[in-house]
Each structure stands twice: as C-alpha cells, then as structure tokens.
Amino acid sequence: MTTPTLQPGLPALPLAIGPVLLGVVPATGPTTGGNTVQLVGLGLGGATSVLFGGTSATIVGQDPLGLTVTVLAPAHAAGSVQVTVTNAAGTSNPASYTYVTAGAPVAAAISPNSGPTAGGTPFALIGSNLQGATVTFGGNAATVLGTDPTGSVLFGVTPAGLPAGGNVPVVVTTAGGTTTVPGGYTYLLLPPTVTGTVTPATGSAGGTFTIVGTNLFGASVLFGATPATGVTVNVSGTTVTGTIPPGTSGTTVQVTVQTAAGSVNAGSFTYL
C-alpha cells in the first residue's frame, strides 16, 4: 500500500480533535443548581451534552471557536462531581466541580433603585450567594434572568408596582435563606397625560364629566379655580370621572388635571 501525499503547494489538512476540557469556571456552586458555569477547553464546538456527575446541564451558549460552553448547572447533592462535554467528535476528559450547601444570600444593593410604576425596568442586584434566587418587589415576583458565574450579581426585570408610586421592600430568597435589599425600590409616579379633552366640553353644574389619559392615579380636577367633586379614577389610571362644579353661565374655563407628579391641561369647558 502506498501512502497518499499532498500535491506541492496545497495546505495541510487540519487534524480533527475531540473535545478537550481544560477547566470549569467557577469550580464550585450551590446544591440547588441554576447558576451559570462556563466550561473552557478546545474543540468544544457543537456540544450536544454536558453532564455534571451524570446529570444533564442546560446549555445556554457556545463560543463559535469551540473554546467555551456556557451552561446552567443542574441540582446535585453536595460533593465533588466530574463534568464532561460531548459533541460529534466524542466526549471530553472530565473536569472537577464541587457542589456546596448554599449559604444565606446577601443583597447589598440594587441598581437602579427606582423606576416607573408600570414595571419592566431591567435591574441588577449586587451581593453574594444569589444563584437560583427568586426576587419580589412589594410581594410581586420579578422576572429573574440569571446571575454571573460567581453568584454576586443577579439580573432581572421589575414587576408592575404601586399604582400611586412609593417605596416597596425587595426580598431575595434562595435555598439558603431570605434577605431584604437595603432601601428597597421606589416606584415613581409618572406625570399625567390627557388624550383628547374633557367630555362633555359644554354643560351645567352637577353634570358628569370624563377625562381620558394615562398616569391619572390620585387625580384632582379644577374647572378654572373651582375643584370638581366626586372625582374617581379607574384602577388602570386611564380615566377620571366626576361632577362638574358650579360656574357662571356663558363663561368658558380651563380644565386642569392635577396629580402628585404634575398637572396637565384637559381642554376647556363652557357653562350653559
């Protein structure tokens, strides 16, 4: 048998190598799992399976160069386990990872510490032992996106909060315990807005009026300088109703909506 040779000037064919696992970062994590772990090595591209002591981890990211695979560690009993990566080229050598009983979470600060009442604000919690945590704002569950590999930073999105704004406690809970973020989180009442004008635009004292807008929580309404009575706001803060106060027939007055966050012009009203 003759050994095939490459034509002069042609590049050498690359050698196919199986996955080689060089390390696991971090090398320890809580028994509850759910923390982010990065596997570092060579030829890790196209990973189809990552096992922690025989238990499958969730693959959440892969480096296209095959140098890293990012996973969420599965839950496991305390102790050291072997981690392996499998792809089409085979299964890697094992690397060690140690499960430890989770300590009590520490939440030192939240950034930002305020945002709109509608929620939806991305936030970061700074502390330690935050892996696998749930977070509530005034009793309402936030959306937790994950933590950094060390469990010292937790990322999430705030839930909707107090319609009228205000400060609420932020509580972090893990298998290791519960803690409260110093200072909590303040929901900010946004300035009121009005879509259209007061309805009706003409009428008599004692009639009912309606104003439609946003952020109308806790509103009061002035017809000129005279406050309306019986003012109510719906639960979504989008509609104000009330009773038209006394006024002089034939006069036109400015209608103003006032809240703790500001005031807005709601058009004019003419007394008949």
MOTA-V88280 format. One record per pair of residues at least 4 apart in sequence whose C-alpha atoms are under 8 Angstrom apart, sorted by the first residue. I is the first residue (numbers start at 1). GAP is how many residues later the second one is. If there is no record, write none. Layout:
I|GAP + I|GAP
This chain:
6|4 + 6|6 + 16|73 + 17|26 + 17|72 + 18|25 + 18|26 + 18|71 + 18|72 + 18|73 + 18|74 + 19|22 + 19|23 + 19|24 + 19|25 + 19|66 + 19|67 + 19|68 + 19|70 + 19|71 + 19|72 + 19|73 + 19|74 + 20|21 + 20|22 + 20|23 + 20|24 + 20|72 + 20|73 + 21|18 + 21|19 + 21|20 + 21|21 + 21|23 + 21|63 + 21|64 + 21|71 + 21|72 + 21|73 + 21|74 + 22|17 + 22|18 + 22|19 + 22|20 + 22|73 + 23|4 + 23|16 + 23|17 + 23|18 + 23|72 + 24|13 + 24|14 + 24|15 + 24|16 + 24|71 + 24|72 + 24|73 + 25|12 + 25|13 + 25|14 + 25|15 + 25|124 + 26|11 + 26|12 + 26|123 + 26|124 + 27|69 + 27|70 + 27|71 + 28|69 + 28|70 + 28|71 + 28|72 + 29|4 + 29|6 + 29|68 + 29|69 + 29|70 + 29|71 + 29|73 + 30|5 + 30|45 + 30|69 + 30|70 + 30|71 + 30|72 + 30|101 + 31|44 + 31|45 + 31|46 + 31|47 + 31|68 + 31|69 + 31|70 + 31|71 + 32|42 + 32|43 + 32|44 + 32|70 + 32|100 + 32|143 + 33|39 + 33|40 + 33|41 + 33|42 + 33|43 + 33|98 + 33|99 + 34|38 + 34|39 + 34|40 + 34|41 + 34|97 + 34|98 + 35|37 + 35|38 + 35|96 + 35|97 + 35|111 + 35|112 + 35|113 + 35|114 + 35|116 + 36|34 + 36|35 + 36|36 + 36|37 + 36|110 + 36|111 + 36|112 + 36|113 + 37|33 + 37|34 + 37|35 + 37|36 + 37|112 + 38|30 + 38|31 + 38|32 + 38|33 + 38|111 + 39|29 + 39|30 + 39|31 + 39|32 + 40|27 + 40|28 + 40|29 + 41|25 + 41|26 + 41|27 + 42|24 + 42|25 + 42|26 + 43|22 + 43|23 + 43|24 + 44|22 + 44|23 + 44|24 + 44|25 + 44|41 + 44|42 + 44|43 + 45|17 + 45|18 + 45|19 + 45|20 + 45|21 + 45|22 + 45|23 + 45|24 + 45|42 + 46|16 + 46|20 + 46|41 + 46|42 + 47|15 + 47|22 + 47|38 + 47|39 + 47|40 + 47|41 + 48|37 + 48|38 + 48|39 + 48|40 + 49|7 + 49|8 + 49|10 + 49|36 + 49|37 + 49|38 + 50|6 + 50|7 + 50|8 + 50|9 + 50|21 + 50|33 + 50|34 + 50|35 + 50|36 + 51|4 + 51|5 + 51|6 + 51|31 + 51|32 + 51|33 + 51|34 + 52|4 + 52|5 + 52|21 + 52|22 + 52|29 + 52|30 + 52|31 + 52|32 + 52|45 + 53|28 + 53|29 + 53|30 + 54|28 + 55|19 + 56|18 + 57|14 + 57|15 + 57|16 + 57|17 + 58|13 + 58|14 + 58|15 + 58|16 + 59|10 + 59|11 + 59|12 + 59|13 + 60|9 + 60|10 + 60|11 + 60|12 + 61|8 + 61|9 + 61|10 + 62|4 + 62|6 + 62|7 + 62|8 + 63|4 + 63|5 + 63|6 + 76|23 + 77|22 + 78|20 + 78|21 + 78|22 + 78|23 + 79|19 + 79|20 + 79|21 + 80|16 + 80|17 + 80|18 + 80|19 + 81|15 + 81|16 + 81|17 + 81|18 + 82|12 + 82|13 + 82|14 + 82|15 + 83|11 + 83|12 + 83|13 + 83|14 + 84|7 + 84|8 + 84|9 + 84|10 + 84|11 + 85|6 + 85|7 + 85|8 + 86|4 + 86|5 + 86|6 + 87|4 + 101|75 + 102|27 + 102|73 + 102|74 + 103|26 + 103|73 + 103|74 + 104|25 + 104|70 + 104|71 + 104|72 + 104|73 + 104|74 + 104|75 + 105|22 + 105|23 + 105|24 + 105|25 + 105|67 + 105|68 + 105|69 + 105|71 + 105|72 + 105|73 + 105|74 + 106|21 + 106|22 + 106|23 + 106|24 + 106|73 + 107|18 + 107|19 + 107|20 + 107|21 + 107|23 + 107|65 + 107|72 + 107|73 + 107|74 + 107|75 + 108|17 + 108|18 + 108|19 + 108|73 + 108|74 + 109|16 + 109|17 + 109|18 + 109|72 + 109|73 + 110|13 + 110|14 + 110|15 + 110|16 + 110|71 + 110|74 + 110|75 + 111|12 + 111|13 + 111|14 + 112|11 + 112|12 + 113|71 + 113|72 + 113|73 + 114|71 + 114|72 + 114|73 + 114|74 + 115|4 + 115|6 + 115|71 + 115|72 + 115|73 + 116|5 + 116|49 + 116|71 + 116|72 + 116|73 + 116|74 + 117|43 + 117|44 + 117|45 + 117|46 + 117|47 + 117|48 + 117|70 + 117|71 + 117|72 + 117|73 + 118|41 + 118|42 + 118|43 + 118|45 + 119|38 + 119|39 + 119|40 + 119|41 + 119|42 + 120|37 + 120|38 + 120|39 + 120|40 + 121|36 + 121|37 + 121|38 + 122|33 + 122|34 + 122|35 + 122|36 + 123|32 + 123|33 + 123|34 + 123|35 + 124|29 + 124|30 + 124|31 + 124|32 + 125|28 + 125|29 + 125|30 + 126|26 + 126|27 + 126|28 + 127|24 + 127|25 + 127|26 + 128|22 + 128|23 + 128|24 + 128|25 + 129|21 + 129|22 + 129|23 + 130|17 + 130|21 + 130|22 + 130|23 + 130|24 + 130|44 + 131|15 + 131|16 + 131|20 + 131|23 + 131|43 + 132|14 + 132|42 + 132|43 + 133|11 + 133|39 + 133|40 + 133|41 + 133|42 + 134|7 + 134|8 + 134|10 + 134|38 + 134|39 + 134|40 + 135|6 + 135|7 + 135|8 + 135|9 + 135|35 + 135|36 + 135|37 + 135|38 + 136|4 + 136|5 + 136|6 + 136|34 + 136|35 + 136|36 + 137|4 + 137|5 + 137|21 + 137|22 + 137|24 + 137|31 + 137|32 + 137|33 + 137|34 + 137|48 + 138|23 + 138|30 + 138|31 + 138|32 + 140|19 + 140|20 + 140|21 + 141|18 + 142|14 + 142|15 + 142|16 + 142|17 + 143|13 + 143|14 + 143|15 + 143|16 + 144|10 + 144|11 + 144|12 + 144|13 + 145|9 + 145|10 + 145|11 + 145|12 + 146|8 + 146|9 + 146|10 + 147|4 + 147|5 + 147|6 + 147|7 + 147|8 + 148|4 + 148|5 + 148|6 + 161|4 + 161|26 + 162|4 + 162|25 + 163|26 + 163|54 + 163|73 + 163|74 + 164|25 + 164|53 + 164|54 + 165|21 + 165|22 + 165|23 + 165|24 + 166|20 + 166|21 + 166|22 + 166|23 + 167|17 + 167|18 + 167|19 + 167|20 + 168|16 + 168|17 + 168|18 + 168|19 + 169|11 + 169|12 + 169|14 + 169|15 + 169|16 + 170|10 + 170|11 + 170|14 + 170|15 + 171|7 + 171|8 + 171|9 + 171|10 + 172|6 + 172|7 + 172|8 + 172|9 + 173|4 + 173|5 + 173|6 + 174|4 + 180|4 + 189|26 + 189|71 + 189|72 + 190|25 + 190|71 + 191|24 + 191|68 + 191|70 + 191|71 + 191|72 + 192|21 + 192|22 + 192|23 + 192|24 + 192|65 + 192|66 + 192|67 + 192|69 + 192|70 + 192|71 + 192|72 + 193|20 + 193|21 + 193|22 + 193|23 + 193|71 + 194|17 + 194|18 + 194|19 + 194|20 + 194|70 + 194|71 + 194|72 + 195|17 + 195|18 + 196|15 + 196|16 + 196|70 + 196|71 + 197|4 + 197|14 + 197|15 + 197|69 + 197|70 + 197|71 + 198|11 + 198|12 + 198|13 + 198|14 + 198|57 + 198|68 + 198|69 + 198|70 + 198|71 + 199|10 + 199|11 + 199|12 + 200|9 + 200|10 + 200|69 + 201|67 + 201|68 + 201|69 + 202|67 + 202|68 + 202|69 + 202|70 + 203|4 + 203|66 + 203|67 + 203|68 + 203|69 + 204|40 + 204|42 + 204|43 + 204|45 + 204|67 + 204|68 + 205|38 + 205|39 + 205|40 + 205|41 + 205|42 + 205|66 + 206|37 + 206|38 + 206|39 + 206|40 + 207|36 + 207|37 + 208|33 + 208|34 + 208|35 + 208|36 + 209|32 + 209|33 + 209|34 + 209|35 + 210|29 + 210|30 + 210|31 + 210|32 + 211|28 + 211|29 + 211|30 + 211|55 + 212|26 + 212|27 + 212|28 + 213|24 + 213|25 + 213|26 + 214|23 + 214|24 + 214|25 + 215|22 + 215|23 + 216|17 + 216|21 + 216|22 + 216|23 + 216|24 + 216|43 + 217|16 + 217|19 + 217|20 + 217|42 + 218|15 + 218|41 + 218|42 + 219|12 + 219|13 + 219|14 + 219|21 + 219|38 + 219|39 + 219|40 + 219|41 + 220|7 + 220|8 + 220|11 + 220|37 + 220|38 + 220|39 + 221|6 + 221|7 + 221|10 + 221|34 + 221|35 + 221|36 + 221|37 + 222|4 + 222|5 + 222|6 + 222|32 + 222|33 + 222|34 + 222|35 + 222|36 + 223|4 + 223|5 + 223|21 + 223|22 + 223|30 + 223|31 + 223|32 + 223|33 + 223|46 + 224|29 + 224|30 + 224|31 + 224|32 + 226|19 + 226|20 + 227|18 + 228|14 + 228|15 + 228|16 + 228|17 + 229|13 + 229|14 + 229|15 + 229|16 + 230|11 + 230|12 + 230|13 + 231|9 + 231|10 + 231|11 + 231|12 + 232|8 + 232|9 + 232|10 + 233|4 + 233|5 + 233|6 + 233|7 + 233|8 + 234|4 + 234|5 + 234|6 + 247|4 + 247|24 + 248|23 + 249|21 + 249|22 + 249|23 + 250|20 + 250|21 + 250|22 + 251|19 + 251|20 + 251|21 + 252|16 + 252|17 + 252|18 + 252|19 + 253|15 + 253|16 + 253|17 + 254|11 + 254|12 + 254|13 + 254|14 + 254|15 + 255|10 + 255|11 + 255|12 + 255|13 + 255|14 + 256|7 + 256|8 + 256|9 + 256|10 + 256|11 + 257|6 + 257|7 + 257|8 + 257|9 + 258|4 + 258|5 + 258|6 + 259|4
